[in-house]
Amino acid sequence: MPLEKLSRTQLQSYRGGGGGRNEYVDQLRLIKPGDGGKIVLSKEKVTRQTAKNRLNAAATAAGIKIKFLRLRGNDDEVVFEVVS
């Protein structure tokens, strides 16, 4: 059986929830450093930690760095800034 090489993006599709992560990668690549974004947890139907894990994995795949912002009083959003 020959070995088939997979890219990072292809590998992520084999991990749980890969389809969503590919979307995250594409969207993160459009955000410039200094700008950011947010995920509404109730719309995505995920926990805060799952959203952060997916964003971190997508940022790594996109070759960018992000940082999460702490929000007071809003437990339904994860907000992040693209650092580089």
Secondary structure, DSSP 8 states (H G I E B T S, - for coil): -------HHHHHHHSTTHHHHHHHHHHHTTS-TT-EEEEEHHHHT--HHHHHHHHHHHHHHHT--EEEE--SS-TTEEEEEE--
